């Protein structure tokens, strides 16, 4: 089963702008909808951003206008550009691929930790 590799996290100051990457050796990568989730300590995983196979995007309210999701199908990689980070954005960020019907088709990766702190 496909397991993505997330990277790009780290310790970031409030207001910072890291870019996360999600690389997946998935056949027909371009056909997947890719979701970015985050999980804060002690909290449930939450969906924060989605990009469809047609590059339509959707964001949860708390990141709308600050985060931008994109993809480069030739590199089999999706990205999450995070701007104006806040301490509440702290968490482990995961990406996952699914089909248009919502069926998850990848396994969860290790995620990448983003810590927003001064």
C-alpha positions as CSV (number, residue, x, y, z in Angstrom):
1,X,0.0,0.0,0.0
2,X,1.2,3.5,-0.7
3,X,2.6,5.3,2.3
4,X,3.4,9.0,1.9
5,X,6.4,10.8,3.3
6,X,5.8,14.1,4.8
7,X,8.6,16.7,5.4
8,X,9.3,20.3,6.0
9,X,8.2,20.7,9.6
10,X,10.2,22.0,12.5
11,X,10.2,24.8,15.1
12,X,8.7,28.0,13.6
13,X,8.2,31.4,15.1
14,X,4.7,32.9,15.1
15,X,4.1,34.5,11.7
16,X,6.5,32.1,10.0
17,X,5.9,30.5,6.6
18,X,7.1,26.9,6.2
19,X,6.2,24.7,3.3
20,X,5.3,21.1,3.9
21,X,5.8,18.4,1.3
22,X,4.0,15.1,0.8
23,X,5.8,12.7,-1.5
24,X,4.1,9.4,-2.5
25,X,5.2,6.8,-4.9
26,X,1.6,6.2,-6.0
27,X,0.7,4.9,-9.5
28,X,-1.6,7.4,-11.2
29,X,-0.7,10.0,-8.5
30,X,-2.6,12.6,-10.5
31,X,-5.9,10.9,-10.0
32,X,-5.9,11.1,-6.2
33,X,-7.5,13.7,-4.0
34,X,-5.0,14.6,-1.3
35,X,-6.0,15.7,2.1
36,X,-3.8,17.4,4.7
37,X,-4.6,16.6,8.3
38,X,-3.1,17.8,11.5
39,X,-3.1,16.4,15.0
40,X,-2.4,18.5,18.1
41,X,-1.2,16.8,21.2
42,X,-4.2,15.1,23.0
43,X,-6.5,16.1,20.2
44,X,-8.2,14.2,17.3
45,X,-6.8,14.4,13.8
46,X,-8.5,17.2,11.8
47,X,-8.7,17.8,8.2
48,X,-7.2,21.2,7.2
49,X,-6.9,21.3,3.5
50,X,-7.8,19.3,0.3
51,X,-6.7,19.3,-3.3
52,X,-8.6,17.3,-5.8
53,X,-7.3,15.6,-9.0
54,X,-8.5,18.7,-10.8
55,X,-6.6,21.0,-8.4
56,X,-9.7,22.3,-6.7
57,X,-8.9,23.2,-3.2
58,X,-10.8,23.5,0.1
59,X,-9.7,24.6,3.6
60,X,-11.0,24.5,7.1
61,X,-12.1,27.9,8.4
62,X,-9.2,28.2,10.8
63,X,-6.6,28.1,8.0
64,X,-8.5,29.7,5.1
65,X,-6.5,32.6,3.7
66,X,-3.3,31.5,5.4
67,X,-2.6,28.0,4.0
68,X,-2.3,27.1,0.3
69,X,-2.4,23.5,-0.9
70,X,-0.9,22.6,-4.3
71,X,0.5,19.6,-6.2
72,X,3.1,18.7,-8.7
73,X,2.0,15.5,-10.3
74,X,5.3,15.2,-12.3
75,X,7.1,14.9,-8.9
76,X,4.3,12.9,-7.2
77,X,4.3,15.5,-4.5
78,X,1.8,17.7,-2.8
79,X,2.6,20.8,-0.8
80,X,1.1,22.8,2.0
81,X,2.3,26.4,2.1
82,X,1.6,27.7,5.6
83,X,1.7,31.5,6.2
84,X,1.1,33.6,9.3
85,X,1.5,30.7,11.6
86,X,-0.1,30.8,15.0
87,X,0.7,28.7,18.1
88,X,-2.7,26.9,17.5
89,X,-1.2,25.6,14.2
90,X,1.1,23.4,16.2
91,X,0.8,19.7,15.6
92,X,1.8,16.8,13.5
93,X,0.8,17.2,9.8
94,X,-0.1,14.2,7.7
95,X,-1.2,13.8,4.1
96,X,-3.4,11.1,2.7
97,X,-4.6,10.1,-0.7
98,X,-8.2,9.1,-1.5
99,X,-10.5,8.7,-4.4
100,X,-13.3,11.1,-5.3
101,X,-15.8,9.0,-3.4
102,X,-13.8,9.5,-0.2
103,X,-12.3,6.1,0.2
104,X,-8.8,6.4,1.7
105,X,-6.4,4.6,-0.6
106,X,-3.0,5.3,1.2
107,X,-1.8,4.3,4.6
108,X,-0.9,7.0,7.0
109,X,2.7,8.2,7.0
110,X,4.8,9.3,9.9
111,X,3.8,12.9,9.5
112,X,5.9,16.0,10.1
113,X,5.9,18.0,13.3
114,X,5.2,21.7,13.2
115,X,5.8,23.6,16.4
116,X,4.9,27.3,16.4
117,X,6.6,29.0,19.3
118,X,8.8,32.0,20.1
